[in-house]
Structure formats: C-alpha cells, structure tokens
Amino acid sequence: MKKLYIPLLSLFLWQSCSSDLLNATPESTKQTNNFYKNEAQLEQGVNAVYGSLQYVGQYQLAMPVIGELPSDNTYDEVPANDSFTYGEFDFFTIQPNNSLLASTWKENYIGIQQANIVLNRIGDIAMSQSKKDIRTGEVKFLRALMYFNMVRIFGDIPLVTQESVNVNDYFGQGRTSSETVYDFIESELKGAIALLPEIAAQPGRVTKGAALGILGKVLMTRNKYNEALPYLKQVESLGYSLLPDVNKIFDIANKNNAEIIFDVQFASGLNGNSEGSQAYQMFSPSGFSAGAKGHNLPTKEIYNLFTAGDKRQEAYIGLTKNSVPYSNKLKASLTSPADGGSNIVVLRLADVYLLMAECYAKANDPVNGNVYLNKVKNRAGLPSVSISDQTQLLDEIAMERRKELIGEGHRWFDLVRTGKAIQVMTAHFQNTLGYGKAFINPYNLVMPVPQNQINTDPAIQQNPGY
C-alpha cells in the first residue's frame, strides 16, 4: 500500500485510482478549497474515507493486532522482530512510543478528517438526493467506526466533528470524555441507518446491516443490552446467511459472500502489487513464508479448544510441519508476500448471531440465547446445547466467540467490555510457559496515548499508569 503521511487535521484529499474496488490509494494531493466542485470529485473524497481503513494503523495491521494480541487468543512468536513493537502487546509492556499505536492514532484521525471534509462539502454538490443520502450515510458510518475503534483503544480522545481549515484550531482542546464520544458514535450510526441501502451497489460499500450491527456492538460495549438487541435483530431480516461450508468464508475466490456484512477490501497484483495487505506476511510463523515475522499467531491453547468434529479447527487454523499454529483466514499471495489479497472482515453474520445470543442471555431468555448460539455451533458441525443457567450460557457464548472469531480482532475487546480481561489474562500468564514475568494491570485496559501526540499538543495528557 502506498502511504501518505499528513498531519492529523490536514487540508489535503486522497485520490482513488481504482474503479472496481474501494482501494482509495492516493496518487496525488489537492488542496480541498480547489476541489469538490462536482459529483466525480465528491466520489473520490468518499472513496478516500474508505481508503483510510486500509492503512497499517487501521485494518491492515493495527485492528487485528490490538484486538487479539493482548488476549489469550494469539501470541508473538518472535517478540524482538520489529523492535518489540508487537511483543509489547503480548506481554503488556506497551510503551507510549510504540510505532503501531502512533500509526493507529494518526491514521484514524486522517480518515476522520477526510470524513469531516466530505460531510461539510457534500451539501453544495450537484447530485441526486438519493445518492447524496447514501454517501452521507456511508461516511457517517465510517467516521463512527473509526471513533469506536479509537475510544475502545485509548479511552478519552479528542472529538473532532467539523472540517478543520486551520491545523491550530484544535490544539489545546485536550481529550473528550469517552462517554461523550460514545454518545456521538451512537447518534452517527442511528443517522446512518436511516440513509443506507439494504444492498450494496458495489462490493465493499457500507449497508444498513453494517450500521445496525456495529450500533448493536457499541450499545453492548456500553452495557446497553436491551437497547442493542432490536438493532441486531434487524440484521437477520436483510438477507445475510451463514455459509454452510466454513472453508468458504475466507476463500479469496468467494469474497463479499452472503455471510459478510462489512469488510475492508484488499487485492493482490494491482498497481505494482501495492493494493494488497501485509497481514499474511506479518502474521505467519517465522520461516513459513518469505519475510514472515511471526506476529499475532494463534496459540496452541485455542487450537486445542476445538473439540472433535468441529469443522473450524482446520478451516480457521493451520499447523506448520513443526506444529506451530497459523491463521488459515489469511491466504498467501501469488505475487509477493506483502501483497495479500484477503479482505479484513469487520462484521459478519456469525458475530451478530453470537451477540444476539449474549443479549438474550443477559435478558434471562435462555431459550432464544441457545437458539442463536446453536446456529453457530451447528454450522461448525457441533450438536445443539440447552443451557438454562445464565452464567454458564454466557460462558459458552464467550467460548464460541473466541473460537468462531479467532484472529478477526474481537477477543481483547470482548474481554474488556465483559469485565474479564484481568481475570482471564492473569490466569493465562500463570498457566502458559514463557509468561513468567508477564502481568496485567487495571490501567492496561486502555492503551497509552502516543507520545508524539503529547509532545505536539501538551493539552492531550497521558493515560494513568503509562
């Protein structure tokens, strides 16, 4: 992927060079006050918001790493690779100068600023009202998604909702409370739902189902289970379905299939091999493929959690000849190791079904809780369960989420939102070889603010403990 390094509140637009995929790779920059004069230019701006999701600090690497590596799902085989950048997440020795966190902060705000520009300018563009509504809904969703990821990672963050025409406008603002940020996210997603279509006109675009599902997850993160369930239930009526064959979910030849609600698009072999993802190379065992780094590998523990008859064990996790687990959800590229063509899934129906099961369990409705839990179990080839005890049912749902979504960037956030991160990770360190000195503190539930942001704007203060 080509990179464009620009300030947090910059005045520049990315241009898309791809017409068939939402791979908004920047070829040049234009000052926005001389741009956005017609519908074609506005479309480039919208595609640029999508393109921000492809950056290392978003879904190319950061979200799969931060959502898994601090948890008991994955580990760093060679922590010293890449200057301990990834190993710090594995052992909770995360430093404010961690380069992946710096990219996460910067590149999410690049996307947020681009979204602010589009939303500020779209009203003056001559285009049909129906298309204008759809593009507004898409960009509102994308901005809300980026803020959701940021607030889950860092806690309080600066909330910037207007286009900035002066980079000094927001210096000294400091961090906005996470509750205020969550309120904004909820409002944005509810607004997007009313504007988005049920079926995407182009693979990779946001639909109503994506906004409904992410809103449900946001509400559950805020412990609003009763409010979340009605939104999640609406997803079920939109035509998505669990694929009968779990091997087909992540097959590159079967992208954007009926189970996928929203994913970030990558493609191998385009534009000088610059449109692919580094994830396969970075998340493969050392020596397994050219340049493999051994970061974010599935643990042997989770591989062994799959019981006999569970089709997902081999479909989701492979083993090297030395019995080192690796993700089968990421596929090797035929062009170059860092040009992977696997899309990165943000939301799929199995995730929604398990969220629904959790909501029903929280509402003391074990009958429906079991129904949605068993949809995922049965697809995996496992028999149905009938669990009446609320605690046992919630534990079983959490286990199914752990197995079904391995490597997709959910486990750490699940542990934090359910209040189990410290308990689970303390036990994991005690029971796993190689973690004798590892320890999780309460302050580790959020990540440190990148030091370069604090150095630039002292009003942005560090999280306690770092």
N, C-alpha and C positions, 0 to 999 in steps of 0.2 A: 504494500500500500504506500502511495506517496503521502508525505506528511506536509502540513503547512503549519508552521509554528507561529502563532499570533497571540497577542495579549488577550486576557480574559474578556475585556469589553471593547474589542477592536471594531473597526469600521469597515471590515472587508467581507466580501462574499466569496464562497467557493463556487466553482462552476462544475457541473456534471459533464462528463464526457461519455457517458454510457446511456443508450436509449432503451435497451431491453432489460436492464437490471437497475435497481436503485443503488448503484455503486457510484455515489457522488464524489468521485476522485477529483481533487482540484487540479486544473490545468493552468489557471491564472487567477488573478485577483482584480476586482474592480471596486472603486470607491462606491459605496452604496448610494451616495447622493447623485450619482450619474447613472444609476441603474434602476431596475424595477419600473420600467416605462411601459411594459406590455405584458401580456399573458405568458409568452415564452420565457421572458426573464424571470417572472414570478415563479414559474415551474422550476427553473434552475435553482432558485432560492429554496424552494420546498425540498427538492432533491438533496440540496446541501445539508439540510437538517437531518435527513435520513443518513447521509454520508457520514455525519459525525459519529453515528453509532458504530462505525467500522474502525474507529481509532483504537490504538492499543489501550488507551485509558478508559475505553468503554467496553464494547462486546468482543473486540478482537482477542484481548487477553484479560483485562482487569476484572470484568464481572465474573467470568468463570473461575478466576483465581480467588478473588476476595470472597466469593460465595461458597467456596469449597475448601480451600487450603487451610484456613484456621479451624476447620471442623475435623471430625473423626472419619470423614469420607476419603480424603486424599492426603498425600504427603509429598515432600520434596526429596527425591532420591539423591540429588547432588546439591545440597544447600549452598555450597561455595560457588556454584555456577552463577554468573551474572551478579557478582559482588554481594551475594547473600540476599538479593532483592526479594526472592521468593521464599527462601528459607526463613526469613523473619516472620512471615505469616504462619509458617508451620510451627514455630516454637514460641510465638508471642513475644518476640524481641523486636517488634516493629519500631522503627525509628522515624522521626519527622522528616528525615532527608531521604526516605525510601523513594526511589525514582518511579515506581509503578503508581504509588499514591499521588505523587506530583502530577503524573500524566492523567490520573483519574480526575483530580480536581480541575486541572486546566482544560482538558478536552471535553468534559461535561459542560463547563461554562462556555466553551467555544460553541457547542451545539445550542445551548440555551440562548446565547446572544443571537445566533443566527435565527432561532425561532422567534425571538423578540422582534427582530428586523422584519421578518415575513409578516407577522401578525400586525405590526404597525403599518406596513405598506399595502397590504392586500386590499384594503377598503377602497383605494384610489385606482385600482387596476381594472381595466375594461375586460370583463369575462363574465360568463353566465353565473347567475346567483347560485345555481345548484353546484357548479364546480367550485365556486368560491367557498361555499359552505363546507364541502368535503375537504378542501385543502386546509381550511381553518381548523376543522376537527382533527385532521391528521397532525398538524403542527402542535395543537394544544395537547394531544396525546403524547407526542414525542417529548415536548417540554416537561410534561408531568412525569413521564417515565424517568427522564434524567434527574429531575429533582427527587423523585422517590429513591433512586439509587444513591444519590448523594446524601440524603438525610439518613438513610439506613447505614451508610458507611461512616459518616463523620458526625452525625448528630446535628447540632445547630450549624446553619450555613447561611451565607448571605442570600437573601431572596431578591432577585432582580427580575422584574416582570415587564419592564419597558425598554425599548431600544435606547441604547446609550449613544449619544453623539459626541460625548467627551469622556475620555477614559478617566478623568478625575472626578466625574460625577458621583461615583460610588465609593471612592476612597474615604475612609473614616466611618463608614456605615456600620462596620462590625458584623457580627453574626446574628441572624434572625432565629428566634426560638424554634425548635423542631415542631412544636405544636402548631405554630403559625404556618410553617412550611407545609405541614400535613393538611391543614385546612385549605391552603391554596391548591394542593395536589387534588384533593377530593373535588373541589369546585371545578377545576380544569377538566377532570375526567368526566364529570357529570355533564358539563357543557359539550364535550367531545362526543359523548354517546348520542346526543340529540342530532348531531350533524353528520355522523359517519354512516357509510353504507353497510349493509349486511354482507355483501360480497365484494371483494377487492376487484377493481378494474384491471389491476396489474399485479403480478406476484410480488409479494413483499410489502405492499401498502397496508396501512392500518385499516382495520374494520371495526364495526360496532362491537364484535365479540372480544377483540383485544382490549378495548376500553372497559367493557363490562368486567372482564376477568382481572385486569390489573386493579381496577377500583375495588373489586372484592378482596384482593390481596392487601391493598392499602388499608382497608377497613379492618381486616383481621389483624394486621400489624398493630393497629390502634385498639385492639381488643373489642371491636365492634362486630361481633359475630352475627348477631341478629340482623344488623343492617347489611352485612356482606352477603348473606345467603340469597336474598332476592335478586341481586345483580348477577351472582354466579349462576343461578337457576336459568336466567335468560339466555346464557351462553348455550345451554343444552338445546334450545329450540332453533338454533341458527344453522344447522346442517353439518356441524362437525361430527366426526365419528372416530372411535378407536380403531386403528388398523388391526386386523386380525393377526397379522404376522409382525412381531416386534422387530424383526430384521429389516423391515421396510421403512421404519420410521425415519431413520437417519441415512438411508440409501441416497447417495448423490443423484442417482437417476430418478428418484422419487421425491424431489424437493417440493416444498409447499403443498404437501399432501393433506388429506382430509382431517388429520389429527392436529396439524399445525395451525395455531391461531395467530401467532406473530413470531417472526424470526428475522434475524439480521442477515442480509444477503451477501454471500461471497462467491467468487467464481475463479476457477483456475484458467490459466492460459490466455488471459486478456491483457491488452495494453502492456506488453512486455512482462507478463507474469506479475503485475502489480495489483491485481484486483482480488487476490486470494488472501487467506488467513494464515497467520503464523502458528495457530493453536496446535495443529498436529505435530509440528516440529518441536515446539516448546513443551508439549505435554506427552511426549513419547519417552520411553526409557532410554537411558544413556546407551549409545551403541546400537539401538534398534533401527534407526534410520539416520541418514546423513544430517549431522548437526543437531541431533536430538539432545535436549537439555535435561530431561528427567524431572521437570517441574509438574506438580499437580497430578500425580499418578494415583489411581485408586489403591486403597490399602488392601492388604491381604485379608484383613478383618471383614471388609464389606464384600469381598469376593466370596468368602466362606459363609456369609449370611444367607446367600441364595440356597434354598433347600432343593432337594432332588425334584426334578420335574419342572422347575422354574425356568422357562424359556429365556428369561432375560439375562441369566448368568453369562452365557456365551455370546448372546446378541449384544450386550452392553459392555462386557469386559473381556478382553483377550489376555492371553498369557504368553510371554516370551518363552524361548526354549529353556531359560533359567527360572521359569515360573514367576516372573515379575509381571504384575497386572498392568494393563494399559487400557485406555478408553477405546472401545470399538465404535463410539458415536462420532468420532473424528476419522476421516478417511484420508489415506495418503494421496498426494498429488502426483499426476503423471508428468508434471512439468518441472517443478523444483520444490524442495522440502518446505519452503516458507510461502508457498503459493497454494495452500489448501483450499479446496472447493466446498467444504462442509459449511452450511449455514449454521449460525449460532441461534438456537431456539430460545426465545424469551418466554413463550407461553404455549402450552399445548393442552389438549383436552384431558389427558390423564392427570395433569397437575390440577386442573379445575375440578375434576371429579373428587380428587382426594381433599381439596379444600372444602368442597361441599360436604364430604363425609365428616370432616372436622367440625364444621359449623353445626351439623345435625347432632353430633356427639356432645358438643358444648351446650346445645339446647335440650339435652336429655331426651333425644329422639334416636335411640339406638337402632330402631328398625330401618329408618332411612340412612342412618350412618353406615350400617352394614351393607345396604343396597349399593351405595356408591363406592365403598371400599371394595366390594366384591366385583364390581365392574372391572377394576384394575387387576385384581387377583386372578379372576377367571381368564382374562385376556393373556395373562402370563402362564396359564396352564395350571393354576393352583385351585384347590377346592374352595368353596364358599365357607365363610365363617359366620357365626351368630354370637356376637359378644354383647352382653347386656350391661356389664359393669362399665361405667363411664371412663374411669381411669385406664382400664385395660383396653377399651376401644380406642381411646386417644393414643395410647402407646402403640397399638397395632397400626393405626393410621400413620403415625410418625415413622414407624419402621418401613411401611410401604412407600412413603415419600422418599425415604433415604435410598431405598433400592431402585425404585422406578426412575428417580430423577438424578441418579449418580452422575456427577460431572457437569451438570447443567447450571450450577451456580445458585442452588437453593438451600443447601443443608445448613450453612452457617447462619443465614438469615432466619431459617426456621428455628434453630436453637435459640437465637436471641429473642425472637418475638414470643416464643413459648416459655421463656424464662429458664431454660435448661442448659444454657451454654456452659456455665461454670461447673455445674454438676457433671455433665457429660464429658467435658474436656478434662476435668481433673481425674475422672476415672480412666479416661483414655490414656492419659500420660502415665498413670500408675500401672496400667496393665499392658503397656506396649513397650517393647525393647527400643532403646535409643532415645527415650524421652526422660531420662532420669533427672535432668535439671530443668525440664520444661515446667512452666507454671502459668496459669491464667489468673489475672486479677480482675476485679469488677470494672476497672477503667478500660480494660481491653475490649469491652462490648462495643465501643466505637474506636475508630482508627485515629491516629494523630493527624492534625491538620498539617499539610506540607509546610516545611519551614520556610521555603521561598515565598509563600503567600504571606506569612507573618512578617518576614523581612521587608516585603514590599509595602504592606499595609499593617502597621502595628495595632490598628483597631481590631484586627482579626486575631483573637487570642487562642492559645493552645488549649486543647482538651486536658483536663486534670490527669495527672499521672505520667504524662509524656514530657 
